[in-house]
Structures are given as C-alpha cells and as structure tokens.
Amino acid sequence: MDKLQPGQMLGPYRIIGQIGEGGMATVYKAYQASMDRNVAIKVLPGQLAESAEFTQRFQQEARIIAKLEHPHILPVFDYGESEGVTYLVMRYLDAGTLRERMESGRPLPLDEIDRLFTQLAEALSYAHSFGIVHRDLKPSNALIDSQGNLFLTDFGIAKLLESASPRLTQTDAIMGTPAYISPEQAQATAVDQRSDIYSLGIILYEMVTGRVPYVAETPLAVILKHVSDPLPPPSTVKPDVPEAIERVVLKALAKNPNDRYTSVSEFLSAWKQAYDDSRSTGRAPETVAVQYASAKTPAVPAHGTPDPDIRQSVSTPKAETKSRGWAGWAVGCLVAACAILGLAGTAMLIFNLGGSSNASPTATSAPTRTEAPPPTNTPMPTQTIAPVTGKTLLDDDFSDDSIWGLLDESTASIAYEGERLRMKVFEKNWLVWSTPDSDSYENVHAEVTAYNNDGEATTAFGIICYQQESTSSYYYAVVTPGGEYAIARAEEGETDVFLTNDDQWGSSDMIENNNSSYRIALECGNGTLSLYVDGVLIDSASDDYYTSGSSGLIVWSGENVSSADVSFDDFLLRSMK
C-alpha cells in the first residue's frame, strides 16, 4: 500500500499527515472523531499483514503493550489492520525527543541527566515487571514534552518485527539500532531485560560524555565493536566525569550480561548513589545546556521609570526544584532570590522575574504598586575604554553553531541565526541567558555587539561574569535602549543587589536611545566592575564577593512587555593584565 494521504481514512481515523518515518514503521498524525482528539498512528511494513500468524501475534502483543499504564510511557490506545495496513494507535504528543536534545554532541548537565535518566529507567523497570523487553531502546524512542517530561515509546515493536523477520528485507530485519544494540542482540542470542540495561547504559554514556562509545563507517562495523571492542571509559572522552558515575556506566555496559546489573531498579539505585556522591564532592561534568528557574527581582523599568522597591512575589514550591528544566549548566537569577526549578548546563536560563523584596520562595501575594521616583541620571566624565592586551580566551563571531547553548520553548528561545546568537523572551519579566562553557577565569574583559531586533525600549541586555558553580550566583551588567543600566550581583537564595545608583536602575545620557546596535563591555577584575557602552565608560562598582567564574550573555524582558528579541555578535573574552 502506498503512503497514506491527508484526508484518507484508516479504520475510524482520518489521516492529517505524516510526522515521522523509520526503517521499520511510518508515523502519522490522525484525528479520531469519536473521541474528538488527535492521535499518532504507527504503520508497520505492509508485507506483514500477509501473514495470518503475524496478525495473531500482533494482536496478542498489542494487548499486552496497551496495558502498560505509567506516567513516563506513551500509552497505546488501539491497534488494527485495514486494507493491508497493520497499525498501532498512540497518544499524540507535540514533543521533541531525547535524540534531538543530545544532537549538539555536548554532555548534558548532571542534574538534567538525573531527571531524564530516572524517568526513563522507571518506565523501563515498570515494563520489565510485566515481562516486556523493549529491544530497541534509543534516544529517538524517548519523547520529551515542553515541560521536560519524558515518555518512552515503541515497546514490543522490535519483538513483533523480529518474529516476522523472514517477511522483511535484510535491512529491515536487523533488530535494534547499531549505536545502542547489546552484544547478545548483535550475535542473535537470547535476549532478556539485561539487553535493555545495556542499551540504557549506552544512553547514559552519551548523556554523560556527549557521544556514544562506538562509532564506525558502517552500521555493521558498529555492531561488531559492541561484540569485541573494549569499552572506552567515559573519562577518556570527558576527563571530569566523576569516578562513581563512571563505575556505574562500566557495569551497565559489561559485554557479558551476567556482569551487568540484574535489574533496571538496581541500575537506577546505583546511579542515584553515584549522583549523590558526585554532588557532595562538587565534581560534575562541565556541560552546555539550559535551565529554568523562578526568581524574584526588581522589575525592569517600564517607560523609563524604575521601580526598585515594588516587587511581585512568585510561588516556588520546593517540591518543584528539579522538575522543569531541560538542559545545561547555565542559569542564574537576574535580580533576586532564585528558586531553581530545573537544572542545566553552560547555556541559558529562563526566569520569571516578578520582583519581591521578600527572599522567601514561598511568598504568594504582591504588594500594592506605588509611584517611584524617576531614574537617577548619573553624569560622569567621559572616559573611553582602554585597550585590552591580555590573552584572548574566546573570540567568537558565532559562525560556529556549537559553542553556545540553545533553547526552544514557549517562554523563550536561543538560536543561531545569520551567524549571530539570537535570544528571545515571550513573557513579561522573564530572563534568558547563555554561557559558552563553564571555564572559570579571574580578571576578565568581555565585550559583545547587541542588536535590539524589536526596538522595545525597556528590553535589558548585556553580559554576565564570574558565574559560580551554583549557576544562579554571578555578576551582570545590562543596559536598555531607553538609556537605563544596572551593574548587579546575583546570589543563590538572596535578593540581587544593584551595585550602582543606590540599588536602583540608573540612567545615562551616554547610552544613545534606540540605537540599532550597542557595543557593550564589562570588565571584572581586582574588585571592580566597569560597564562600557560603545567604548564609553557608563559606570563602575566596587565588589569583591566573587573573584572568578565563567562569562556569558543575558536578555531580560520589561515588566509590562511580554517580549524581548536581541541578537549578539562578535563576542570577545580576554584576560586583563
């Protein structure tokens, strides 16, 4: 049968369009009128329906799979055969995959690994309790929704196709995916839950190091490596991988199934212990990624009017601390106490920036808004930036799209566009930031060209420096096209401190209003923070609370504007003599 077309009926389902295709199945989005819902339909190879034996086996396996009810397993609603087509009907989920999350080739942050690995392992363990072995566990079979929740799919598909392998082509009959296949699958010997444990170990290896252990020019060569080649320890790929985590990975990837963990629950328990040990020793892989947090900060001035003392509080239940973020090292809180709601790597972070003068993360009420005095205009003698002759640590024109962390969410995004890094926010009082790595430096000069794409005068953008291991602690300097600026210190669990203008937003005539671009520089060294715009010193502050750390970029939307759109180009980071 040819591919299904939009509008075509497959049993009671009306096809909307194809949404995916692999070697063993094609996936369509369809509409189920009786339930008034969209569904995903996985159509198996057409030649399978020719076998009455396969049809009977398919019905048996489909019933078993449909009984799997777990918060991290994508549910199967229905199955059927129609006009030579064998299909499974599943929940339609508008989501990405773990494969897409790891496409950058960079390790994920340790806390995100824990969150995703835990969800994946719990789903797999649940299926194993029913005697179901997945047989094709891989990142593309793990969907991730916009909240960072993982859903495992395709249980039983490999087993069904394996039973029908005489009716498939030689290519289709290869069960499992070469990069994640177990040695016993590769040798066509008996398979049990320990085969899934091996595949799960490969996924963990990739999350920790940023790559799979075996690569080769052909799929067959990769399969042979699983059988015969020694496993490259994760630390040979990523030297800072904690020893406890490496031991867990090595055991899961033993060639002999008898040397692996006996169950996924045992594997998960060992991971949790290694994860806790690594956090307590403070050693975690350096990564680039994304993170979310809810913060309380002074509001960005709207229409040029700062409001440093009127702050809204945001409820941040402690139970949600690690439930939302998806990626990387990088996020902190802009101007206030920050309750981390997700963990990430060196990359970007989004905050809800409703301000609050109360540092407690449980406050829920907002005080009555009052008028605030106009911004302080701080005249200073014109002073231009001095040439920096120290060692160049990073000179990035953004032509290489693998250096900074990226994000694609309903509240914000970070992407490479036209050899620039474009950072957008779609909520009021929200912040997003990104850092290229987690290297720590002292006495640095950072500068970048910023383009305010939407012309919004209250959008704040700039540079962060001295970001600490707790990524919500750092210095930052931001400016707005309306002429406002701030140099501030963020500290995890504390209200941010504006180090200039008596803890308020300042205003400077030396910041040209509504320029198409601004060359922003921040010098952090010897206890002094200096902000420059277009080569002119705007303000300085003395503070030695932090003395070293990583650097990055930051964008913050205004308190009354639900958007911010800024592109960055020509980032330069140098050491200062």
C-alpha positions as CSV (number, residue, x, y, z in Angstrom):
1,M,0.0,0.0,0.0
2,D,1.3,3.5,-0.8
3,K,1.8,6.1,1.8
4,L,-1.3,7.4,3.5
5,Q,-2.5,10.8,2.3
6,P,-4.1,13.6,4.3
7,G,-7.9,13.1,4.5
8,Q,-7.6,9.3,3.9
9,M,-9.4,7.1,6.4
10,L,-7.6,4.3,8.2
11,G,-10.3,2.4,10.1
12,P,-12.0,5.2,12.2
13,Y,-9.0,7.5,11.9
14,R,-8.7,10.4,9.4
15,I,-5.1,10.9,8.4
16,I,-3.8,14.5,8.9
17,G,-0.3,14.0,7.7
18,Q,3.0,12.0,8.1
19,I,5.1,13.1,11.1
20,G,7.8,10.5,11.1
21,E,9.4,7.6,9.3
22,G,12.0,5.0,10.2
23,G,13.3,1.7,8.8
24,M,10.5,-0.3,10.4
25,A,7.5,2.0,10.6
26,T,5.9,5.2,9.4
27,V,4.1,7.5,11.9
28,Y,1.1,9.7,11.0
29,K,-0.9,12.3,12.9
30,A,-4.6,11.5,12.6
31,Y,-8.0,12.6,14.0
32,Q,-10.3,10.3,16.0
33,A,-13.8,11.8,15.6
34,S,-15.4,9.6,18.2
35,M,-13.1,10.9,20.9
36,D,-12.6,14.4,19.3
37,R,-8.8,14.0,19.7
38,N,-5.7,13.8,17.6
39,V,-3.7,10.5,17.8
40,A,-0.4,9.2,16.5
41,I,-0.6,6.1,14.3
42,K,2.4,3.9,13.7
43,V,2.0,1.9,10.5
44,L,4.1,-1.3,10.2
45,P,5.6,-2.7,7.0
46,G,2.8,-3.7,4.6
47,Q,4.1,-7.2,3.9
48,L,3.4,-8.2,7.5
49,A,-0.3,-8.2,7.0
50,E,0.0,-11.0,4.6
51,S,0.8,-13.4,7.4
52,A,-2.1,-14.7,9.5
53,E,0.4,-15.9,12.1
54,F,1.9,-12.4,12.4
55,T,-1.6,-10.9,12.7
56,Q,-2.5,-13.2,15.6
57,R,0.9,-12.5,17.3
58,F,0.5,-8.7,16.7
59,Q,-2.9,-8.7,18.4
60,Q,-1.5,-10.6,21.4
61,E,1.5,-8.2,21.8
62,A,-0.6,-5.1,21.2
63,R,-3.0,-6.0,24.0
64,I,0.0,-6.5,26.4
65,I,1.5,-3.2,25.3
66,A,-1.8,-1.4,25.8
67,K,-1.9,-2.5,29.4
68,L,1.2,-0.5,30.2
69,E,0.0,2.5,32.3
70,H,2.9,4.5,33.6
71,P,3.4,8.3,33.7
72,H,6.5,8.0,31.5
73,I,5.3,5.5,28.9
74,L,3.4,6.8,25.9
75,P,0.0,5.0,26.0
76,V,-1.3,2.8,23.2
77,F,-5.0,3.4,22.6
78,D,-5.8,0.9,19.8
79,Y,-4.5,-1.4,17.1
80,G,-5.9,-2.8,13.9
81,E,-5.5,-3.9,10.3
82,S,-7.2,-2.2,7.4
83,E,-6.7,-2.7,3.7
84,G,-3.4,-4.4,4.1
85,V,-2.1,-2.0,6.8
86,T,-1.2,-3.0,10.3
87,Y,-1.1,-0.2,12.8
88,L,-0.9,0.9,16.4
89,V,-2.7,4.0,17.7
90,M,-1.0,6.0,20.4
91,R,-1.4,9.3,22.2
92,Y,-0.4,12.2,20.0
93,L,2.3,14.3,21.8
94,D,3.6,17.5,20.4
95,A,7.1,17.0,21.6
96,G,10.8,16.6,20.8
97,T,13.0,13.6,21.5
98,L,15.9,12.8,23.7
99,R,17.8,12.3,20.4
100,E,17.2,16.0,19.5
101,R,18.1,17.1,23.0
102,M,21.6,15.5,22.6
103,E,22.2,16.5,18.9
104,S,24.7,19.1,19.9
105,G,27.2,16.4,20.9
106,R,27.7,18.1,24.3
107,P,27.2,16.4,27.6
108,L,24.1,17.2,29.5
109,P,24.3,18.8,32.9
110,L,24.4,16.3,35.8
111,D,21.0,17.4,37.3
112,E,19.3,17.0,33.9
113,I,20.8,13.6,33.4
114,D,19.5,12.5,36.7
115,R,16.0,13.8,35.9
116,L,15.7,12.3,32.4
117,F,17.6,9.0,33.3
118,T,15.3,8.5,36.3
119,Q,12.2,8.9,34.2
120,L,13.5,6.6,31.5
121,A,14.7,3.9,34.0
122,E,11.4,4.0,36.0
123,A,9.4,3.5,32.8
124,L,11.6,0.7,31.6
125,S,11.6,-1.0,35.0
126,Y,7.8,-0.9,35.0
127,A,7.6,-2.6,31.6
128,H,10.1,-5.3,32.7
129,S,7.8,-6.1,35.6
130,F,5.2,-7.2,33.0
131,G,7.9,-9.3,31.3
132,I,8.2,-6.9,28.4
133,V,11.6,-6.3,27.0
134,H,11.9,-3.2,24.8
135,R,14.7,-4.5,22.5
136,D,15.2,-1.2,20.7
137,L,15.9,1.3,23.4
138,K,17.4,4.5,22.0
139,P,17.1,8.3,22.4
140,S,14.7,8.7,19.5
141,N,12.2,6.4,21.3
142,A,12.1,8.8,24.3
143,L,9.8,11.8,23.7
144,I,10.3,15.0,25.8
145,D,7.5,17.5,26.1
146,S,7.7,21.2,26.7
147,Q,7.9,20.7,30.5
148,G,10.8,18.3,30.2
149,N,8.7,15.2,30.9
150,L,9.9,12.1,29.2
151,F,7.7,9.4,27.5
152,L,9.1,6.1,26.4
153,T,7.6,4.6,23.2
154,D,7.7,1.6,20.9
155,F,7.5,-1.2,23.4
156,G,7.2,-4.5,21.7
157,I,7.7,-3.2,18.2
158,A,11.1,-4.8,17.7
159,K,9.8,-8.1,19.1
160,L,6.9,-8.1,16.7
161,L,9.2,-7.4,13.7
162,E,11.7,-9.9,14.9
163,S,9.0,-12.6,14.7
164,A,8.2,-11.5,11.2
165,S,11.8,-11.2,10.0
166,P,11.5,-13.8,7.2
167,R,9.0,-11.4,5.6
168,L,11.2,-8.4,5.9
169,T,14.2,-7.3,3.8
170,Q,17.6,-8.0,5.2
171,T,18.0,-4.3,6.2
172,D,14.6,-4.2,7.9
173,A,15.3,-7.5,9.8
174,I,18.2,-6.0,11.8
175,M,16.6,-5.7,15.2
176,G,17.9,-2.9,17.4
177,T,19.8,0.2,16.5
178,P,23.6,-0.3,15.9
179,A,24.7,2.5,18.3
180,Y,22.6,1.1,21.1
181,I,22.4,-2.6,20.4
182,S,23.6,-5.1,23.0
183,P,26.3,-7.7,22.2
184,E,23.8,-10.5,22.6
185,Q,21.4,-8.9,20.1
186,A,24.3,-8.4,17.7
187,Q,25.1,-12.1,18.0
188,A,21.4,-13.1,17.7
189,T,21.4,-14.9,21.0
190,A,18.8,-15.0,23.7
191,V,17.6,-11.5,24.9
192,D,16.2,-10.5,28.2
193,Q,15.9,-7.4,30.3
194,R,19.7,-7.2,30.7
195,S,19.8,-6.3,27.0
196,D,17.7,-3.2,27.7
197,I,20.0,-2.4,30.6
198,Y,23.0,-2.4,28.1
199,S,21.1,0.0,25.8
200,L,20.1,2.2,28.7
201,G,23.8,2.2,29.7
202,I,24.7,3.5,26.2
203,I,22.2,6.3,26.6
204,L,23.6,7.2,30.0
205,Y,27.1,7.1,28.5
206,E,26.0,9.5,25.8
207,M,24.3,11.9,28.2
208,V,27.5,12.0,30.4
209,T,30.1,12.3,27.6
210,G,28.2,13.8,24.7
211,R,28.9,10.8,22.4
212,V,28.2,7.1,22.0
213,P,31.1,4.8,22.8
214,Y,31.3,3.1,19.4
215,V,31.4,4.8,16.0
216,A,32.4,3.4,12.6
217,E,31.9,4.0,8.9
218,T,29.2,1.3,8.6
219,P,26.4,0.0,10.9
220,L,27.9,-3.5,10.7
221,A,31.2,-2.2,11.9
222,V,29.5,-0.5,14.9
223,I,27.7,-3.7,15.7
224,L,31.0,-5.7,15.7
225,K,32.5,-3.1,18.1
226,H,29.8,-3.8,20.6
227,V,30.7,-7.5,20.5
228,S,34.5,-7.4,20.5
229,D,36.0,-3.9,21.2
230,P,36.8,-2.8,24.8
231,L,34.6,-0.1,26.1
232,P,36.3,3.4,26.1
233,P,35.8,4.6,29.7
234,P,33.7,7.8,29.9
235,S,36.7,9.6,31.4
236,T,38.7,9.1,28.3
237,V,36.1,11.1,26.4
238,K,35.3,13.6,29.2
239,P,38.1,13.7,31.8
240,D,36.0,15.3,34.5
241,V,33.4,12.5,34.7
242,P,33.1,11.6,38.4
243,E,34.6,8.2,39.2
244,A,31.5,7.0,40.9
245,I,29.4,7.7,37.8
246,E,32.0,6.0,35.5
247,R,31.8,2.8,37.6
248,V,28.0,2.7,37.2
249,V,28.3,3.1,33.4
250,L,31.0,0.5,33.1
251,K,29.0,-2.1,34.9
252,A,25.9,-1.5,32.8
253,L,27.9,-1.9,29.7
254,A,29.7,-5.2,30.5
255,K,29.9,-7.5,27.5
256,N,28.6,-10.4,29.5
257,P,25.0,-10.0,30.6
258,N,25.8,-11.8,33.8
259,D,28.2,-9.0,34.7
260,R,25.6,-6.2,34.4
261,Y,23.0,-5.1,36.8
262,T,20.4,-7.7,37.2
263,S,17.5,-5.2,37.0
264,V,16.9,-1.7,36.0
265,S,15.9,-0.8,39.5
266,E,19.4,-2.0,40.7
267,F,20.9,0.1,37.9
268,L,18.9,3.2,38.9
269,S,19.7,2.7,42.6
270,A,23.5,2.6,41.8
271,W,23.1,5.7,39.6
272,K,21.3,7.6,42.4
273,Q,24.2,6.8,44.8
274,A,26.8,7.9,42.3
275,Y,24.9,11.0,41.5
276,D,24.6,12.0,45.2
277,D,28.3,11.2,45.8
278,S,29.2,13.4,42.8
279,R,27.1,16.3,44.0
280,S,28.5,16.1,47.5
281,T,32.1,16.2,46.2
282,G,31.2,19.1,43.9
283,R,32.6,17.3,40.9
284,A,30.2,17.3,37.9
285,P,30.8,17.2,34.2
286,E,31.2,20.6,32.6
287,T,28.4,21.0,30.1
288,V,26.5,23.4,28.0
289,A,22.7,23.5,28.3
290,V,19.6,25.1,29.5
291,Q,17.8,25.6,32.8
292,Y,14.7,27.2,34.2
293,A,14.1,28.9,37.5
294,S,11.6,31.2,39.1
295,A,13.1,34.3,40.6
296,K,12.1,37.4,42.4
297,T,13.7,40.6,41.1
298,P,13.4,44.3,40.9
299,A,11.2,45.0,37.9
300,V,12.8,46.2,34.7
301,P,11.8,49.9,34.4
302,A,8.7,50.4,32.2
303,H,8.7,53.6,30.1
304,G,11.9,54.7,31.8
305,T,10.5,54.6,35.3
306,P,12.4,52.3,37.7
307,D,10.5,50.5,40.4
308,P,13.2,49.0,42.6
309,D,11.1,48.7,45.8
310,I,7.8,47.4,44.4
311,R,8.3,43.7,43.8
312,Q,5.9,40.9,43.0
313,S,6.4,37.6,44.7
314,V,6.4,34.3,42.9
315,S,5.4,31.0,44.5
316,T,8.2,28.5,44.0
317,P,7.3,25.3,45.9
318,K,10.5,23.4,46.9
319,A,9.0,20.2,45.6
320,E,9.3,21.5,42.1
321,T,13.0,22.2,42.4
322,K,14.2,19.7,39.7
323,S,11.1,19.2,37.7
324,R,11.1,21.5,34.8
325,G,14.4,22.4,33.3
326,W,15.8,20.6,30.3
327,A,19.4,21.4,29.8
328,G,22.6,22.8,30.7
329,W,24.9,24.5,33.1
330,A,23.9,27.9,32.9
331,V,21.2,29.7,34.6
332,G,21.0,32.1,37.4
333,C,18.6,34.6,38.7
334,L,18.7,38.1,37.4
335,V,17.8,40.4,40.2
336,A,16.7,38.5,43.3
337,A,16.4,35.3,45.2
338,C,16.2,32.5,42.7
339,A,14.5,29.2,43.3
340,I,15.9,26.7,40.7
341,L,13.1,24.8,39.1
342,G,15.3,22.8,36.7
343,L,18.9,22.2,36.1
344,A,21.0,22.9,33.1
345,G,24.4,23.2,31.7
346,T,26.5,26.0,30.5
347,A,23.9,27.6,28.4
348,M,20.8,29.5,29.1
349,L,18.2,30.0,31.6
350,I,14.8,31.4,31.8
351,F,13.4,33.1,34.9
352,N,10.1,34.5,35.8
353,L,11.3,37.9,37.0
354,G,8.4,39.2,39.1
355,G,10.3,41.1,41.8
356,S,9.9,40.6,45.5
357,S,11.5,42.2,48.5
358,N,11.0,39.0,50.5
359,A,13.6,36.5,49.8
360,S,11.4,33.6,50.8
361,P,10.5,31.4,47.9
362,T,7.0,30.7,49.3
363,A,5.6,34.2,49.2
364,T,2.5,34.5,47.1
365,S,1.0,37.9,47.5
366,A,2.1,41.1,45.7
367,P,2.2,44.5,47.5
368,T,0.1,47.4,46.1
369,R,2.0,49.2,43.4
370,T,3.1,52.8,44.2
371,E,4.8,55.5,42.2
372,A,8.5,55.5,42.2
373,P,10.9,58.5,41.6
374,P,12.4,59.0,38.1
375,P,15.6,57.2,37.4
376,T,18.8,58.6,38.7
377,N,20.7,60.4,35.9
378,T,24.4,59.9,36.7
379,P,26.6,62.4,34.9
380,M,30.2,61.2,34.7
381,P,33.3,62.5,33.0
382,T,33.6,60.9,29.5
383,Q,36.1,58.0,29.8
384,T,36.8,55.6,26.9
385,I,37.6,52.0,27.2
386,A,41.3,51.3,27.5
387,P,42.9,48.8,25.0
388,V,42.9,45.3,26.5
389,T,46.1,43.4,25.6
390,G,45.7,40.2,27.7
391,K,45.3,36.7,26.5
392,T,42.3,36.1,24.2
393,L,40.2,33.4,25.9
394,L,37.4,33.4,23.4
395,D,36.9,35.3,20.1
396,D,33.6,34.2,18.6
397,D,31.8,35.6,15.6
398,F,29.0,33.0,16.0
399,S,29.9,31.3,12.7
400,D,30.4,28.0,14.7
401,D,27.0,27.0,16.0
402,S,28.3,24.5,18.6
403,I,29.7,26.9,21.2
404,W,26.7,28.3,23.0
405,G,23.7,26.6,24.5
406,L,20.4,26.7,22.6
407,L,16.8,26.7,23.7
408,D,13.4,26.4,22.0
409,E,10.5,26.8,24.5
410,S,7.1,28.6,24.6
411,T,8.6,31.2,27.0
412,A,12.0,31.8,25.4
413,S,14.4,30.7,22.7
414,I,18.0,30.8,21.9
415,A,19.2,30.0,18.4
416,Y,22.0,30.7,15.9
417,E,20.6,32.9,13.1
418,G,22.7,34.6,10.4
419,E,25.9,34.0,12.3
420,R,24.6,35.7,15.3
421,L,23.2,34.3,18.6
422,R,19.5,35.3,18.8
423,M,17.9,35.3,22.3
424,K,14.1,35.9,22.6
425,V,11.7,36.0,25.5
426,F,7.9,35.7,25.2
427,E,6.8,36.6,28.7
428,K,6.8,39.7,30.9
429,N,9.7,39.9,33.4
430,W,11.5,36.8,32.1
431,L,15.2,36.4,31.6
432,V,17.2,34.1,29.4
433,W,21.0,33.7,29.5
434,S,23.7,31.6,27.9
435,T,27.3,30.8,28.5
436,P,29.7,29.1,26.1
437,D,31.3,26.9,28.7
438,S,31.9,26.5,32.4
439,D,35.6,27.5,32.4
440,S,36.5,29.8,35.3
441,Y,38.6,32.9,34.9
442,E,39.6,35.9,37.0
443,N,40.2,39.4,35.9
444,V,38.4,39.3,32.6
445,H,37.2,41.8,29.9
446,A,34.1,40.7,27.9
447,E,32.5,42.6,25.1
448,V,29.8,41.9,22.5
449,T,27.7,43.7,19.9
450,A,24.0,43.6,20.8
451,Y,21.1,44.3,18.3
452,N,17.7,45.1,19.7
453,N,15.6,43.5,17.0
454,D,12.1,44.6,18.1
455,G,13.0,48.1,19.1
456,E,11.5,47.7,22.6
457,A,13.0,50.4,24.8
458,T,12.6,48.5,28.1
459,T,14.4,45.3,27.0
460,A,17.5,44.8,29.1
461,F,20.6,43.0,27.7
462,G,24.2,42.6,28.5
463,I,26.9,40.4,29.9
464,I,27.4,38.2,33.0
465,C,30.8,37.4,34.6
466,Y,32.1,35.3,37.5
467,Q,29.3,32.8,37.4
468,Q,29.8,30.4,40.2
469,E,29.3,26.6,40.3
470,S,25.9,27.3,41.7
471,T,24.8,28.9,38.4
472,S,22.4,31.4,40.0
473,S,25.3,33.3,41.5
474,Y,27.2,35.8,39.4
475,Y,27.7,39.5,38.4
476,Y,25.9,41.0,35.5
477,A,25.7,44.4,33.7
478,V,22.7,45.3,31.5
479,V,21.5,48.3,29.5
480,T,18.3,49.2,27.8
481,P,17.7,51.2,24.5
482,G,15.9,53.7,26.8
483,G,19.2,54.6,28.4
484,E,18.8,52.7,31.7
485,Y,21.5,50.4,33.1
486,A,22.5,48.4,36.1
487,I,25.5,46.6,37.5
488,A,24.4,43.9,40.0
489,R,25.4,40.9,42.0
490,A,23.2,37.8,42.0
491,E,23.5,35.2,44.7
492,E,21.5,32.0,45.0
493,G,18.8,32.3,47.7
494,E,19.3,36.0,48.1
495,T,17.8,39.2,46.7
496,D,20.0,40.6,44.0
497,V,22.0,43.7,44.9
498,F,22.3,46.6,42.4
499,L,25.8,47.8,43.0
500,T,25.2,51.2,41.3
501,N,22.8,54.1,41.9
502,D,21.8,53.1,45.5
503,D,20.4,49.7,44.5
504,Q,18.3,51.3,41.7
505,W,18.3,51.4,37.9
506,G,20.4,54.2,36.7
507,S,20.0,56.4,33.6
508,S,22.9,57.7,31.4
509,D,22.9,60.3,28.6
510,M,25.9,58.4,27.2
511,I,23.7,55.5,26.2
512,E,22.2,56.6,22.9
513,N,18.5,56.0,22.8
514,N,17.2,53.3,20.4
515,N,20.4,52.7,18.5
516,S,20.3,49.8,16.1
517,S,23.2,48.2,17.9
518,Y,25.3,48.7,21.0
519,R,28.9,47.5,21.7
520,I,28.7,46.5,25.4
521,A,31.8,45.7,27.5
522,L,32.1,44.5,31.1
523,E,35.4,44.4,32.9
524,C,35.5,42.2,36.1
525,G,38.8,42.3,37.9
526,N,40.6,43.3,41.1
527,G,37.3,44.0,42.9
528,T,35.9,46.4,40.3
529,L,33.1,46.0,37.8
530,S,33.1,48.5,34.9
531,L,30.4,48.8,32.3
532,Y,31.1,50.4,28.9
533,V,28.7,51.1,26.0
534,D,30.1,52.0,22.6
535,G,33.6,52.4,24.1
536,V,32.5,54.9,26.8
537,L,32.5,54.2,30.5
538,I,29.0,54.3,31.9
539,D,29.6,53.3,35.5
540,S,31.8,51.3,37.8
541,A,31.2,49.5,41.1
542,S,33.5,48.0,43.7
543,D,32.7,44.5,44.9
544,D,34.9,41.5,45.6
545,Y,32.3,39.0,46.7
546,Y,33.2,36.8,43.6
547,T,36.7,36.8,42.3
548,S,36.5,34.3,39.4
549,G,33.9,32.4,37.3
550,S,32.5,32.0,33.8
551,S,31.1,34.6,31.5
552,G,28.0,34.8,29.2
553,L,25.2,36.8,27.7
554,I,21.8,37.9,29.2
555,V,18.4,39.2,27.9
556,W,15.6,40.4,30.1
557,S,12.1,41.5,29.1
558,G,10.4,44.6,30.6
559,E,7.8,44.3,33.3
560,N,5.0,45.4,31.1
561,V,6.2,44.0,27.8
562,S,5.8,40.3,27.0
563,S,8.6,40.1,24.5
564,A,12.3,40.7,24.1
565,D,14.4,40.0,20.9
566,V,18.1,40.6,20.9
567,S,20.9,39.2,18.7
568,F,24.5,39.1,19.7
569,D,27.6,39.2,17.5
570,D,31.4,39.3,17.9
571,F,31.8,38.2,21.5
572,L,35.3,38.7,22.8
573,L,36.6,37.5,26.2
574,R,40.2,38.4,27.3
575,S,42.2,38.3,30.4
576,M,43.2,41.6,31.9
577,K,46.8,42.1,33.0
